[in-house]
Amino acid sequence: MTKKISFLVALLYAVNAFSQTDSLSKSLEEIVVTANRFPQKQINTGKILTVITREQIEKTPNVNLAELLSRQAGISVIGANNAPGTNPDIYIRGAGTGNALILIDGSPATDASTIRSTFDLNFIPLGEVERIEILKGGQSTIYGSDAVAGVINIITKKTGTKKTATSLHIAGGSYQTSQVDMGVYGKLNRIQYKGMFHQLTSKGFSSAIDTGNIKSFDKDGINQRVFRAEIGSIQGMKWDWSTSAQLSKYKNQLDQTGYQDAKDSKVDNSNLQLRASLSRKISIGSLHSNFSINNNERNYLDDSTDLNGFAKYIQSDFVGRSYFSEIFGVFKLDPTLQLYTGFDYRWQNTDQYYFSVSEYGDYSSTLSSDSTKITIGSFFGSMVYNGKKNLNLEAGIRVNNHSRFGNNFTYTLNPSYVLNKQFKFSLNISSAFKAPTLYQLYDGYAGEKSLKPETSVTSEFSIQFLGIKNTSARVVYFNRKINNGIDYSYSTYKYFNYAAQKDNGIEVETGYSNSKINLSLNYTYTKGTVNTANYEFDANTYSYTIKGDTSFPNLFRIPKHSINGSMGFQVNKKIYVSLAKRIAGKRFEPQFQAPSIALKAFQTTDFFFQYKLGKKASIYFSLKNILNARYQEVLGFNTRGRNYVIGLRI
């Protein structure tokens, strides 16, 4: 490990002519909000924070949010390049799905009906995103449950400051894909307003890989529409308020099993987001309140005559409701010390229905929101010190009360120091937790009401190089241990708390950027093991029994080594071109009681061209996976080959 760290530190100096196309290429004077829940210069926080701006989004060949996130250091988004409508899974630093908290404008976005409460990124059109702030490490003290490996705050475009402004984005490309984004922004007296519409259609391609060269696998496409409206107060008012509503619906086809087609398997997805906020400036700081509703509905139907297995008809319906409210204040106690404190309350419920028809008869099961519900109430507080001699410190604690498992608490300690305006040293020690989901607690077959929360302790140490204009580089070492991780028992057929999961690794981000050139490079090394129950098959009872425990690598579908790089050039005032490279090392597909299946390493190369038609319009062309690399992110399922997108932005 010492040799690896020495090599990576040396790498910072060797490649400091590169620049990360995120926060590292921006001045550390840039204001961020996700690190501590209040505006703060990035140089004043020791947390590992990445910022993706709107300008960077528009100069990238990535076509959806999941694909954009998968290019960031320490993040793997499995399914980002599968068939349209595939629900992507987010993994940060080796932690399993559900351990990365998604925020939309600062409020949690979860799906209470899924096994791990994971939120579907397909519901968020990239064209509606103004900015993304990615905060890594255990962040439960600030953000509560699920923020075990990090937080992704998706900040939407804001209401207008002019009387009326409009935007239009039209794109089309491979797989008979077409996309339209339209927006209107403005103000009326003391009110600002915004309206947005997004439509995406694609014929797609077969989700499952046709290894038998049958050539009759049907295409699995998507049809999506998103509507968003927001109104709020104009800037400069004592009382700042806003309210928004977004409705996202999409239908897509899917193949439920790798290598095998399902001709009539489809799903209807819908998401309703409602949000209201109110804040007021006071002499010593500010007071804030937020309320949000996040309702999800998924309806699966598979009535294929060629269904895999014994069932001939399957219908399953899921409804998840998540409600969130909070009140907090930020108080400036003196020029160097700020206090952030408040409380929040979360409640969730779900309704679920399953019905199947087979040769053995009909089968059905239900979960009712009357009994399938939980609440979490939390009190939190943190002190942030920004010294005049380049020393910064954050210390905080959160106390939680869960309606099922009772009380727990988390903490964070985060000092940082800037040395001679050349280096920034940061240490972060934090605990986090993930509450058991409604499915894990209440499912009639696999649920276990006595489950405890998954708890973790994460330590991070980072060195950031600041010494050359337009150049920045960062090395981060992280180590995380999860206790009471929730796993499925093949002996009792229920969820249970296993012993421990350990992950550690290194992230390197480095580069250079000016008005003409933008070069970036990031590298991630991740290693992890899990310790859980060991199963032995009993031939007499045709069942599994637990015999002690076992340890094995837990980086399923996640590469141990990954590299992302890009080179962008502003040829002249009108033309911008870039090349992007992604390299993912060998990964493994898990199998129960059998050796994991190795998925081959792969590389993809993307090209992007943009031409400005004037001050307010541009056209672009993106050619992705130029070399037509064939690879699998999930065993048995296709990924996109060579494909293109042509678009117009006004």
C-alpha positions as MATLAB code, in Angstrom:
seq = 'MTKKISFLVALLYAVNAFSQTDSLSKSLEEIVVTANRFPQKQINTGKILTVITREQIEKTPNVNLAELLSRQAGISVIGANNAPGTNPDIYIRGAGTGNALILIDGSPATDASTIRSTFDLNFIPLGEVERIEILKGGQSTIYGSDAVAGVINIITKKTGTKKTATSLHIAGGSYQTSQVDMGVYGKLNRIQYKGMFHQLTSKGFSSAIDTGNIKSFDKDGINQRVFRAEIGSIQGMKWDWSTSAQLSKYKNQLDQTGYQDAKDSKVDNSNLQLRASLSRKISIGSLHSNFSINNNERNYLDDSTDLNGFAKYIQSDFVGRSYFSEIFGVFKLDPTLQLYTGFDYRWQNTDQYYFSVSEYGDYSSTLSSDSTKITIGSFFGSMVYNGKKNLNLEAGIRVNNHSRFGNNFTYTLNPSYVLNKQFKFSLNISSAFKAPTLYQLYDGYAGEKSLKPETSVTSEFSIQFLGIKNTSARVVYFNRKINNGIDYSYSTYKYFNYAAQKDNGIEVETGYSNSKINLSLNYTYTKGTVNTANYEFDANTYSYTIKGDTSFPNLFRIPKHSINGSMGFQVNKKIYVSLAKRIAGKRFEPQFQAPSIALKAFQTTDFFFQYKLGKKASIYFSLKNILNARYQEVLGFNTRGRNYVIGLRI';
ca = [
       0.000    0.000    0.000;
       2.877    2.403    0.806;
       4.322    1.893   -2.678;
       0.919    2.589   -4.248;
       0.533    5.850   -2.317;
       4.075    6.972   -3.207;
       3.442    6.243   -6.863;
       0.185    8.175   -6.897;
       1.680   11.208   -5.152;
       4.436   11.227   -7.758;
       1.773   10.958  -10.446;
       0.306   14.266   -9.308;
       3.479   16.101  -10.241;
       4.033   14.137  -13.434;
       0.614   14.928  -14.875;
      -0.108   18.358  -13.429;
      -0.538   19.554  -16.997;
      -3.987   17.965  -16.852;
      -7.191   19.315  -15.309;
     -10.261   17.537  -14.001;
     -13.413   18.739  -15.733;
     -15.145   19.190  -12.405;
     -14.391   21.217   -9.307;
     -10.627   20.716   -9.639;
     -10.461   22.932  -12.711;
     -12.375   25.695  -10.961;
     -11.048   28.216   -8.487;
     -11.212   27.080   -4.900;
     -12.960   30.379   -4.248;
     -16.057   28.845   -5.864;
     -19.112   28.754   -3.600;
     -20.612   25.320   -2.771;
     -23.599   24.400   -0.604;
     -23.606   20.610   -0.197;
     -20.608   20.229    2.129;
     -22.196   21.954    5.140;
     -25.736   22.959    4.004;
     -24.799   26.625    3.702;
     -22.818   28.603    1.075;
     -19.095   28.286    1.634;
     -15.918   28.665   -0.382;
     -14.644   25.289   -1.485;
     -11.180   25.957   -0.050;
     -12.772   26.269    3.417;
     -14.055   22.707    3.600;
     -11.962   19.578    4.008;
     -14.624   17.319    2.530;
     -14.113   15.509   -0.771;
     -16.340   17.519   -3.087;
     -16.730   17.431   -6.866;
     -18.715   20.010   -8.847;
     -20.073   19.528  -12.372;
     -21.337   22.772  -13.905;
     -23.893   23.358  -16.654;
     -21.140   24.429  -19.044;
     -19.337   21.145  -18.476;
     -22.556   19.182  -18.987;
     -23.114   20.834  -22.374;
     -19.545   20.060  -23.463;
     -19.718   16.361  -22.710;
     -20.713   13.483  -25.010;
     -22.726   11.901  -22.180;
     -26.424   11.737  -22.980;
     -27.942   10.925  -19.581;
     -27.307   11.610  -15.922;
     -26.225    8.062  -15.094;
     -23.559    8.067  -17.806;
     -22.218   11.459  -16.671;
     -21.870   10.264  -13.068;
     -20.108    7.066  -14.129;
     -17.165    9.163  -15.420;
     -16.394   10.588  -11.970;
     -13.650    9.249   -9.709;
     -14.846    6.601   -7.266;
     -18.260    6.152   -8.880;
     -19.575    3.199  -10.885;
     -23.077    3.389  -12.362;
     -24.027   -0.071  -13.595;
     -26.639    0.010  -16.356;
     -25.803    3.512  -17.597;
     -24.971    2.106  -21.041;
     -27.517   -0.710  -21.185;
     -30.810   -0.615  -23.105;
     -32.881    2.589  -22.703;
     -34.938    2.593  -19.516;
     -32.602    0.289  -17.603;
     -32.672    1.295  -13.942;
     -29.048    2.252  -13.160;
     -27.383    1.161   -9.910;
     -24.987    3.623   -8.232;
     -21.916    2.325   -6.402;
     -19.580    4.764   -4.641;
     -16.211    3.471   -3.437;
     -17.293   -0.153   -3.396;
     -20.383    0.296   -1.212;
     -23.514   -1.520   -2.358;
     -26.567    0.056   -3.948;
     -28.646    2.254   -1.682;
     -25.577    3.618    0.113;
     -25.393    6.749   -2.053;
     -28.020    9.340   -1.136;
     -29.570   11.234   -4.048;
     -30.684   14.802   -3.340;
     -32.769   16.993   -5.622;
     -32.238   20.633   -4.726;
     -31.070   19.518   -1.295;
     -34.017   17.224   -0.447;
     -33.679   13.400   -0.312;
     -34.983   11.425   -3.290;
     -35.714    7.771   -2.525;
     -38.105    5.060   -3.676;
     -39.725    3.480   -0.613;
     -40.943    0.476   -2.636;
     -37.563   -0.892   -3.771;
     -35.475   -3.418   -1.877;
     -32.678   -0.895   -1.127;
     -34.698    2.384   -1.440;
     -32.739    3.287   -4.577;
     -33.989    6.199   -6.690;
     -34.301    5.829  -10.471;
     -31.999    8.340  -12.205;
     -34.080    8.007  -15.381;
     -36.596   10.348  -13.737;
     -34.126   13.267  -13.936;
     -33.513   14.641  -17.462;
     -29.967   15.908  -17.867;
     -31.288   18.978  -19.671;
     -32.994   20.155  -16.462;
     -29.792   19.935  -14.392;
     -27.959   23.188  -13.693;
     -25.236   21.797  -11.455;
     -24.212   18.630   -9.612;
     -22.300   18.559   -6.335;
     -20.890   15.155   -5.352;
     -19.887   14.775   -1.709;
     -18.086   11.541   -0.828;
     -17.588    9.791    2.499;
     -19.989    9.111    5.360;
     -22.382   12.083    5.466;
     -25.205   10.895    7.752;
     -24.497   13.615   10.329;
     -25.608   16.229    7.799;
     -27.984   14.184    5.620;
     -29.255   11.215    7.656;
     -29.940    7.672    6.439;
     -28.394    6.247    3.237;
     -25.474    8.724    3.066;
     -22.993    5.923    3.831;
     -20.646    6.293    0.845;
     -21.611    9.750   -0.348;
     -24.231   12.263   -1.447;
     -25.119   13.377   -4.984;
     -26.939   16.728   -4.934;
     -28.661   17.396   -8.271;
     -29.438   21.105   -8.514;
     -32.047   21.967  -11.116;
     -32.140   25.055  -13.307;
     -33.374   28.105  -11.458;
     -36.247   30.455  -12.199;
     -35.533   33.390  -14.483;
     -34.412   36.921  -13.758;
     -35.618   38.401  -17.056;
     -39.206   39.130  -17.966;
     -39.270   36.158  -20.343;
     -36.648   33.727  -21.597;
     -36.996   30.437  -23.443;
     -34.780   27.458  -24.186;
     -34.975   24.642  -26.716;
     -32.948   21.466  -27.148;
     -33.626   19.011  -29.974;
     -31.567   15.852  -30.499;
     -31.711   12.588  -32.406;
     -29.450    9.617  -32.960;
     -28.874    5.885  -32.989;
     -31.570    3.339  -32.122;
     -34.181    5.725  -33.598;
     -33.770    7.982  -30.596;
     -35.289   11.464  -30.449;
     -35.314   13.999  -27.628;
     -36.930   17.391  -27.048;
     -36.379   19.751  -24.097;
     -38.279   23.026  -23.849;
     -38.219   25.612  -21.079;
     -39.640   29.006  -20.239;
     -38.222   31.227  -17.478;
     -39.103   34.691  -16.245;
     -40.443   36.957  -13.537;
     -43.708   38.750  -12.894;
     -43.641   41.526  -10.300;
     -42.033   39.879   -7.242;
     -42.430   36.295   -8.444;
     -40.072   34.219  -10.570;
     -41.377   31.268  -12.564;
     -40.163   28.348  -14.639;
     -41.781   25.675  -16.799;
     -40.070   22.693  -18.443;
     -41.052   19.823  -20.744;
     -38.893   16.829  -21.714;
     -39.697   14.024  -24.146;
     -37.528   11.035  -25.012;
     -38.371    8.153  -27.342;
     -36.122    5.352  -28.518;
     -36.662    2.022  -30.235;
     -33.624    0.781  -28.342;
     -32.129   -2.682  -28.707;
     -32.557   -6.074  -27.076;
     -31.703   -5.923  -23.379;
     -30.604   -9.569  -23.410;
     -27.626  -10.804  -25.435;
     -28.512  -13.181  -28.249;
     -25.683  -15.725  -27.959;
     -27.535  -18.314  -30.021;
     -27.762  -16.016  -33.041;
     -31.547  -16.463  -33.008;
     -32.003  -12.975  -34.498;
     -35.586  -12.779  -33.255;
     -34.957  -10.966  -29.959;
     -37.227   -7.917  -29.885;
     -35.993   -4.373  -29.247;
     -36.459   -2.903  -25.788;
     -37.107    0.832  -26.039;
     -38.425    3.735  -23.989;
     -41.089    6.434  -24.195;
     -40.716    9.179  -21.570;
     -42.287   12.531  -20.720;
     -41.381   14.914  -17.896;
     -43.218   18.072  -16.812;
     -41.812   20.524  -14.256;
     -43.097   23.851  -12.909;
     -41.635   26.143  -10.256;
     -42.453   29.539   -8.794;
     -40.647   31.517   -6.111;
     -39.708   34.870   -4.748;
     -37.262   37.159   -6.526;
     -33.785   37.601   -5.101;
     -33.161   40.114   -2.351;
     -36.381   39.582   -0.389;
     -36.265   39.095    3.390;
     -38.473   36.040    3.023;
     -37.202   33.677    0.321;
     -39.669   31.008   -0.806;
     -40.174   28.573   -3.657;
     -42.444   25.710   -4.589;
     -42.084   23.185   -7.401;
     -43.763   20.137   -8.909;
     -42.365   17.551  -11.308;
     -44.138   14.616  -12.908;
     -42.060   12.057  -14.793;
     -43.506    9.052  -16.611;
     -41.889    6.501  -18.861;
     -42.673    3.128  -20.348;
     -40.043    0.651  -21.393;
     -39.649   -2.961  -22.437;
     -37.174   -5.246  -20.737;
     -35.760   -8.764  -20.655;
     -35.797  -10.048  -17.110;
     -33.156  -12.747  -17.651;
     -29.718  -12.502  -19.230;
     -29.259  -14.195  -22.612;
     -33.028  -14.864  -22.905;
     -35.693  -12.748  -24.591;
     -39.077  -11.828  -23.082;
     -41.224  -10.456  -25.880;
     -44.079   -8.984  -23.844;
     -42.347   -7.897  -20.662;
     -42.841   -4.200  -19.953;
     -42.993   -1.706  -17.114;
     -44.740    1.622  -16.509;
     -42.811    3.986  -14.225;
     -43.976    7.261  -12.718;
     -42.506    9.703  -10.204;
     -44.141   12.740   -8.614;
     -41.970   15.258   -6.773;
     -43.448   18.141   -4.787;
     -41.232   20.564   -2.909;
     -41.674   23.762   -0.892;
     -39.069   25.843    0.913;
     -39.072   28.970    3.039;
     -36.107   30.857    4.478;
     -35.382   34.171    6.135;
     -32.174   36.072    6.766;
     -31.605   37.278   10.322;
     -28.909   39.437   11.865;
     -26.723   36.482   12.862;
     -27.475   34.076    9.987;
     -30.521   32.482    8.413;
     -33.483   30.193    9.148;
     -34.741   27.554    6.717;
     -37.610   25.085    6.338;
     -38.143   22.500    3.613;
     -40.882   20.016    2.810;
     -40.903   17.459    0.004;
     -42.957   14.544   -1.265;
     -41.498   11.839   -3.487;
     -44.031    9.292   -4.758;
     -43.078    6.441   -7.090;
     -45.165    3.860   -8.906;
     -43.980    0.885  -10.969;
     -46.253   -1.568  -12.770;
     -44.666   -4.690  -14.262;
     -46.488   -6.976  -16.679;
     -45.128  -10.092  -18.383;
     -47.691  -12.106  -20.314;
     -45.290  -13.695  -22.796;
     -46.077  -17.163  -24.040;
     -42.331  -17.860  -23.870;
     -41.812  -16.808  -20.249;
     -38.767  -18.224  -18.531;
     -39.568  -20.569  -15.641;
     -42.967  -22.071  -14.806;
     -45.096  -18.882  -14.633;
     -47.218  -17.974  -17.666;
     -48.379  -14.596  -16.448;
     -46.796  -12.199  -13.949;
     -48.139   -8.894  -12.701;
     -46.463   -6.876   -9.964;
     -47.347   -3.364   -8.791;
     -45.295   -1.177   -6.439;
     -46.171    2.180   -4.882;
     -43.683    3.968   -2.630;
     -44.331    7.218   -0.777;
     -41.610    9.271    0.917;
     -42.237   12.469    2.877;
     -39.537   14.745    4.270;
     -39.641   17.893    6.390;
     -36.913   19.863    8.122;
     -36.241   23.086    9.983;
     -32.682   24.302   10.491;
     -30.687   27.421   11.136;
     -27.217   28.680   10.275;
     -25.827   31.050   12.898;
     -22.631   33.066   12.605;
     -21.307   33.147   16.156;
     -18.229   35.206   15.235;
     -16.233   35.907   12.033;
     -14.619   32.456   12.164;
     -17.317   30.222   13.692;
     -20.694   29.066   12.338;
     -23.277   26.749   13.876;
     -25.587   24.588   11.771;
     -28.412   22.949   13.750;
     -31.984   21.747   13.347;
     -34.202   18.699   13.098;
     -35.927   16.701   10.373;
     -38.670   14.122   10.152;
     -39.124   11.426    7.490;
     -41.905    8.972    6.940;
     -42.384    6.294    4.292;
     -44.971    3.707    3.339;
     -45.592    1.324    0.477;
     -48.334   -0.720   -1.204;
     -47.241   -3.766   -3.187;
     -49.094   -6.463   -5.121;
     -47.855   -9.605   -6.886;
     -49.897  -12.057   -8.966;
     -48.791  -14.985  -11.147;
     -50.403  -17.819  -13.090;
     -48.658  -21.160  -13.573;
     -49.355  -24.867  -13.987;
     -49.471  -25.068  -10.189;
     -52.284  -22.527   -9.943;
     -52.566  -18.855   -9.112;
     -50.413  -17.116   -6.534;
     -50.746  -13.642   -5.053;
     -49.262  -11.582   -2.230;
     -49.769   -8.049   -0.961;
     -48.184   -5.424    1.280;
     -50.410   -2.669    2.655;
     -49.363    0.868    3.570;
     -51.539    0.576    6.692;
     -48.853   -1.561    8.320;
     -45.846   -1.197    5.992;
     -44.515    2.149    7.171;
     -41.697    3.730    9.171;
     -40.730    7.133   10.565;
     -37.340    8.650   11.425;
     -36.947   11.778   13.520;
     -33.519   13.389   13.880;
     -31.812   16.241   15.695;
     -28.465   17.432   14.320;
     -25.833   20.064   14.835;
     -22.342   20.905   13.617;
     -19.789   23.625   14.248;
     -17.681   24.953   11.375;
     -14.505   26.897   12.105;
     -12.700   28.784    9.320;
      -9.535   30.205   10.838;
      -7.628   33.181    9.524;
      -4.420   31.126    9.470;
      -5.619   28.535    6.939;
      -7.005   26.063    9.512;
     -10.564   24.792    9.027;
     -12.507   22.395   11.226;
     -15.964   20.827   11.244;
     -17.350   18.720   14.097;
     -20.922   17.467   14.304;
     -23.389   14.922   15.653;
     -26.854   13.615   14.706;
     -29.264   11.717   16.991;
     -31.918    9.588   15.245;
     -35.082    7.872   16.428;
     -36.511    5.137   14.173;
     -40.012    3.758   14.691;
     -38.736    0.151   14.457;
     -35.182   -0.120   15.792;
     -35.096    2.865   18.168;
     -32.200    5.286   18.634;
     -28.779    5.649   17.083;
     -26.352    8.490   16.438;
     -23.642    9.525   13.986;
     -20.707   11.912   14.169;
     -18.174   13.680   11.954;
     -14.770   15.271   12.543;
     -13.188   17.059    9.580;
     -10.056   19.241    9.948;
      -8.192   20.711    6.962;
      -5.180   22.976    6.520;
      -3.843   25.004    3.591;
      -0.029   25.144    3.546;
       1.629   28.151    1.872;
      -1.145   28.288   -0.723;
       0.476   25.207   -2.257;
      -1.163   22.205   -0.606;
      -4.415   21.498    1.149;
      -4.394   18.621    3.666;
      -7.702   17.155    4.863;
      -8.753   14.429    7.285;
     -12.326   13.224    7.623;
     -13.509   10.682   10.207;
     -17.246   10.067   10.125;
     -19.897    7.514   10.941;
     -23.051    6.848    8.936;
     -26.068    4.554    8.849;
     -28.606    3.047    6.482;
     -31.988    2.171    7.939;
     -33.609   -1.131    6.890;
     -36.013   -0.574    4.001;
     -39.735   -1.250    4.092;
     -39.277   -4.316    1.898;
     -36.553   -5.746    4.144;
     -38.676   -5.173    7.236;
     -42.174   -6.099    6.095;
     -42.125   -8.341    3.020;
     -44.414  -11.279    3.801;
     -41.867  -13.820    2.594;
     -38.404  -12.342    3.246;
     -39.010   -9.457    5.656;
     -37.550   -9.395    9.167;
     -38.915   -6.784   11.600;
     -35.999   -7.136   14.037;
     -33.378   -5.845   11.591;
     -30.863   -3.306   12.864;
     -29.514   -0.417   10.767;
     -26.332   -0.846    8.776;
     -23.682    1.315   10.448;
     -20.304    2.425    9.156;
     -17.179    4.368   10.022;
     -15.240    6.034    7.198;
     -11.827    7.673    7.330;
     -10.408    9.769    4.498;
      -7.113   11.540    4.013;
      -6.524   13.835    1.046;
      -3.776   16.037   -0.364;
      -4.727   18.672   -2.902;
      -2.126   20.539   -4.964;
      -2.872   24.258   -5.489;
       0.469   25.708   -6.493;
       0.194   26.354  -10.242;
      -2.332   28.635  -11.923;
      -5.151   26.760  -13.713;
      -3.742   23.502  -12.365;
      -5.070   21.369   -9.566;
      -4.611   17.804   -8.437;
      -5.939   15.667   -5.596;
      -5.101   12.301   -4.046;
      -7.550   10.688   -1.616;
      -7.153    7.548    0.479;
     -10.388    6.154    1.947;
     -11.200    3.335    4.322;
     -14.711    2.246    5.326;
     -16.074   -0.522    7.551;
     -19.775   -1.418    7.568;
     -21.238   -3.369   10.492;
     -24.633   -5.118   10.650;
     -24.848   -5.101    6.853;
     -28.184   -6.478    5.655;
     -28.049   -9.653    3.573;
     -30.514  -12.350    2.420;
     -30.357  -15.709    4.207;
     -30.692  -18.827    2.031;
     -31.281  -20.842    5.197;
     -34.240  -18.936    6.683;
     -35.208  -17.179    3.409;
     -35.282  -13.874    5.273;
     -33.080  -10.800    5.529;
     -30.586  -10.681    8.377;
     -27.663   -8.581    9.643;
     -24.311  -10.062    8.608;
     -20.964   -9.361   10.284;
     -18.936   -6.768    8.359;
     -17.860   -5.253    5.043;
     -14.519   -3.505    4.523;
     -13.603   -1.259    1.595;
     -10.579    0.898    0.938;
      -8.925    2.556   -2.000;
      -7.306    5.546   -3.641;
      -8.633    8.253   -5.958;
      -6.448   10.508   -8.100;
      -7.817   13.559   -9.947;
      -5.535   15.944  -11.772;
      -5.221   18.368  -14.673;
      -5.005   21.723  -16.374;
      -7.581   24.090  -17.872;
      -7.584   27.493  -19.559;
      -9.676   29.279  -22.179;
      -8.293   27.077  -24.972;
      -7.517   23.700  -23.447;
      -9.265   21.453  -20.952;
      -7.482   18.202  -20.105;
      -8.589   15.794  -17.389;
      -7.622   12.516  -15.806;
      -8.916   10.492  -12.859;
      -7.967    7.069  -11.564;
      -9.681    4.934   -8.919;
      -8.374    1.887   -7.096;
     -10.949    0.048   -4.966;
     -10.589   -3.060   -2.819;
     -13.247   -4.667   -0.663;
     -14.193   -7.788    1.279;
     -17.351   -8.925    3.013;
     -17.736  -11.345    5.918;
     -21.092  -13.127    6.071;
     -22.758  -16.485    6.631;
     -21.348  -19.639    5.028;
     -23.972  -21.986    3.544;
     -23.835  -25.740    3.149;
     -26.380  -27.709    1.123;
     -28.213  -30.536    2.925;
     -29.154  -33.181    0.352;
     -31.571  -34.833    2.790;
     -33.734  -31.738    3.269;
     -32.942  -30.027   -0.042;
     -32.117  -26.849    1.869;
     -29.161  -24.764    3.014;
     -27.868  -24.483    6.564;
     -25.457  -21.923    7.986;
     -22.051  -23.347    8.983;
     -19.935  -20.534   10.386;
     -18.972  -17.583    8.247;
     -16.885  -16.830    5.175;
     -15.078  -13.870    3.631;
     -14.872  -13.018   -0.066;
     -14.329   -9.990   -2.336;
     -17.474   -7.848   -2.526;
     -16.723   -5.722   -5.609;
     -19.352   -7.365   -7.767;
     -19.712   -5.566  -11.124;
     -17.323   -2.882   -9.834;
     -13.805   -2.666  -11.325;
     -10.829   -2.653   -8.995;
      -9.103   -0.245  -11.401;
     -10.794    2.429  -13.492;
      -9.530    5.429  -15.466;
     -11.397    8.334  -17.059;
      -9.735   10.989  -19.172;
     -10.669   13.695  -21.651;
      -9.035   16.281  -23.913;
     -11.034   19.334  -24.948;
      -9.943   22.130  -27.295;
     -11.579   25.476  -28.049;
     -10.403   25.648  -31.668;
     -11.823   29.141  -32.142;
     -14.742   31.213  -30.881;
     -17.208   28.908  -32.616;
     -15.714   25.385  -32.539;
     -15.103   23.124  -29.551;
     -13.968   19.483  -29.869;
     -13.104   16.819  -27.319;
     -12.119   13.175  -26.935;
     -13.049   11.148  -23.858;
     -11.665    7.793  -22.762;
     -13.011    5.330  -20.216;
     -11.107    2.247  -19.050;
     -12.725   -0.248  -16.662;
     -10.806   -3.216  -15.325;
     -11.992   -6.788  -14.887;
     -15.163   -7.196  -12.848;
     -17.053  -10.166  -11.411;
     -20.673  -11.311  -11.595;
     -21.808  -12.981   -8.332;
     -23.268  -16.487   -8.197;
     -24.690  -18.174   -5.113;
     -22.552  -21.072   -3.865;
     -20.484  -20.967   -7.060;
     -17.384  -19.129   -8.274;
     -18.015  -15.618   -9.562;
     -17.956  -15.137  -13.340;
     -15.297  -12.757  -14.607;
     -16.456   -9.914  -16.858;
     -13.692   -8.748  -19.194;
     -12.070   -5.338  -18.912;
     -13.133   -2.827  -21.542;
     -12.306    0.568  -23.036;
     -14.540    3.090  -24.771;
     -13.635    6.245  -26.695;
     -16.044    9.121  -27.390;
     -15.826   12.147  -29.703;
     -17.687   15.454  -29.277;
     -17.994   18.444  -31.649;
     -19.839   21.710  -30.968;
     -20.336   24.701  -33.276;
     -21.813   27.988  -32.105;
     -24.306   29.505  -34.499;
     -24.390   32.737  -32.540;
     -24.552   33.979  -28.973;
     -27.642   31.908  -28.170;
     -27.520   28.829  -30.390;
     -25.218   25.885  -31.066;
     -25.250   22.539  -32.818;
     -23.325   19.485  -31.663;
     -22.366   15.991  -32.778;
     -21.360   13.160  -30.464;
     -19.943    9.825  -31.614;
     -19.751    7.390  -28.725;
     -17.873    4.124  -28.389;
     -16.015    4.906  -31.601;
     -14.236    1.542  -31.733;
     -17.500   -0.354  -31.121;
     -16.208   -2.127  -27.997;
     -18.283   -5.132  -26.932;
     -18.587   -5.530  -23.176;
     -21.016   -6.462  -20.407;
     -21.730   -4.447  -17.255;
     -24.313   -7.041  -16.164;
     -23.860  -10.668  -17.211;
     -26.083  -11.583  -20.159;
     -27.228   -8.042  -20.991;
     -26.234   -5.823  -23.919;
     -24.498   -2.476  -23.780;
     -24.469    0.201  -26.475;
     -22.166   -0.308  -29.412;
     -21.022    2.536  -31.633;
     -23.746    5.202  -31.541;
     -24.219    8.870  -32.314;
     -26.259   11.909  -31.260;
     -26.881   15.129  -33.239;
     -28.437   18.071  -31.426;
     -29.402   21.737  -31.492;
     -29.504   24.033  -28.443;
     -31.124   27.466  -28.415;
];
